[in-house]
Amino acid sequence: MKLGEWLNKELRRGITVMFIPHNSVKPLKTSVSLSFLIFLVISWTFLTVTAGYLYSRHIDYIMVKTDNKLMKLKVTFFAKEVLKSREMLEQVKENDEQVRSLLEMKTKKAIEEKDGRGGPTKDETNDLTRLLAGKIYEMNQQDIHRQTVALEKETRKQLESFSEISKYVQNLRALYRSTPNMWPCAGHVTSTFGFRMHPVFMNEEFHSGLDIANEKNTPVYATADGTVKLCDWQAGYGRLIIVDNGYGYCTYYGHLAKILVNKDIPVRRGQLIGLMGCSGTSTGNHLHYEIQVNGNAVDPSKFLKKPLSGENLSRS
């Protein structure tokens, strides 16, 4: 028998299928050919695979649609947060400008650019168009990267500006602490800055400081922060302390009865450094107080409030 004839005969063979219920109902049976049964199995398999495929495609579509909605929400949230950050950064920038104005401090850019100029870039115009159209979520990865880079760049500029202001304030504070602006001792002025008749040699000469008289051992204080440059006996000055205050300032304290500091040590404004005396070329107990700026003697009274007579000094 040929294969084709045998296969045709087998496919036509009848198969009885019986359904036996678990109650008194009479069993049901039906007869179908093998070929029909194979057709049913193939059809069932096809329908199952097709339904599964369509179902998975539908699920993928729903998931993609959900992901897109979530992405839109995320992009919208990010874009709004960027706008808030830029607004806050703009407020910081305005505060920065106010602080600089109070300190009379300008940036190099402000000095170089006298006329106001500027305007939005093409990308910034496109961002505004999307915002006005309610399509802020249409930002792509490149837009997000551009805005974050711009925000980072502006933040870095503000940090640099704060650092510059901080250094400027520190420098002002150091300059203030280094400026001799208090009286070195209590007493009354017996000789002012400028030309005078020398009390010992009786000839006209230039007096490079102030003479402040009081009782022996009257406390003498440093009038500004600095470092002791010299503390020794010097001709004419007697026991002398010279403090290098920085920024070109040096202060001299002469005719002391006693020196209470050592060379090269730092001193603070208001610190006790010596006691008034009559050492050197002097006719009585007093302090020769001298201020030099960049090596030139200047009138100390320009740095001082009205003199005190025999009263305790403020150590501010």
Summary of the structure (lengths in Angstrom):
residues: 316
radius of gyration: 48.1
end to end distance: 127.2
largest distance: 157.8
contacts: 825
relative contact order: 0.09
helix: 44%
strand: 25%
